[in-house]
Amino acid sequence: MLTQETVKQALQSVKYPGYSRDVVSFGLVKQVSVNNQAVSAHLQLTSGTQELAAQIKAQCEQAIRSLPGVQNVYVEVKLPTSAPGATGTPSPWSQQSKVPGIQRVVAVASGKGGVGKSTTSVNLACALTHLGARVGLLDCDIYGPSIPLMMGIRERPTISDREKLVPPSNYGVKLMSMGFLLDGDSPVIWRGPMIMKTIQQFVNSVEWGELDYLLVDLPPGTGDAQLSLCQTVPLDGGVIVTTPQEASLGVVRKGIAMFEKVNVPILGIIENMSYYTTPSGERVEIFGHGGGQAEALRQKIPFLGEVPIFTAIRVSGDQGVPVVVSDPTEPPAQSFIRIGEALRQKLG
């Protein structure tokens, strides 16, 4: 039987050009009407060109005509008023609304785990605060939240008069993490849609107030959390953390490709665990050295700096007092503060 639901199911076969997701899941199908054997569908793109709209229109018409009993098909694909001069294949979520009060949103990502991304996020947030900025830190690693431990806080968020979560803060940084909402070591066993909904709530249903920067600590990889964030809020850029070894650099390229795919500018690469200096002063390059900077040159993106291996960074994180807070004038902290300065200059 020909119904609105069967038409929408047919339209789910139409992928947005350049993406693996369909026009229905992107929320582009605004209206479907069925009248006897005639079907009409109306789509609203958030960005794009006339060529892109024509391509989607033709594919939608073909999908609807494949349904039994359909004789007449009308498909309308509307573009935003600013779209006619656009070029390329834009993101279907490129016109998200900015979060009121937040000037810059920066994602901190890595292609693989174990490169010190969360340690970098925590110390970078504290470094920006040390430099006088108003900073928030959002932990989007839903399955393995580590920000509460590294920032030394387990306080649950309260509820404001506007029925929004009030983020706890420490060392001048406002924080939100799934770790604040869990009891002890309770695991999070969720599928993708729940991850997406939680990240949307962490962005839009939290009283972030006035911030110069909201840093977002992403989980490793290129999955649901990364796509959900890009779909929820317009990012001002992404920072990629790597170690010098080729095993890390190989997946860095995937992280770069992910940001490019969703039209997020890449602010730069940070090389963590660059080298180790022994008590006698000997420099040991455990994971090699310079791979991050070389990859930045190869990809023609900025290199924000390197962080050597310091025992103090690990100890401070385990104790819940980031090294930028505990010893801001010492070399471990200064490496993060220099990166913070480079990031501020890059963002303007």
Secondary structure, DSSP 8 states (H G I E B T S, - for coil): ---HHHHHHHHTT-B-TTSSSBTTTTT-EEEEEEETTEEEEEEE-SS--HHHHHHHHHHHHHHHHTSTT--EEEEEEE--TT-TT--S---TTTT----TTEEEEEEEE-SSSSS-HHHHHHHHHHHHHHTT--EEEEE--SSS--HHHHTT-----EE-TTS-EE--EETTEEEEEGGGTS-TT------HHHHHHHHHHHHHSB---SEEEEEEE--SSSSHHHHHHHHHS--SEEEEEE-SSHHHHHHHHHHHHHHHHTT--EEEEEEEEEEEE-TTS-EE-TT-SSHHHHHHHHHT--EEEEEEE-HHHHHHHHHT--HHHH-TTSHHHHHHHHHHHHHHHHH-
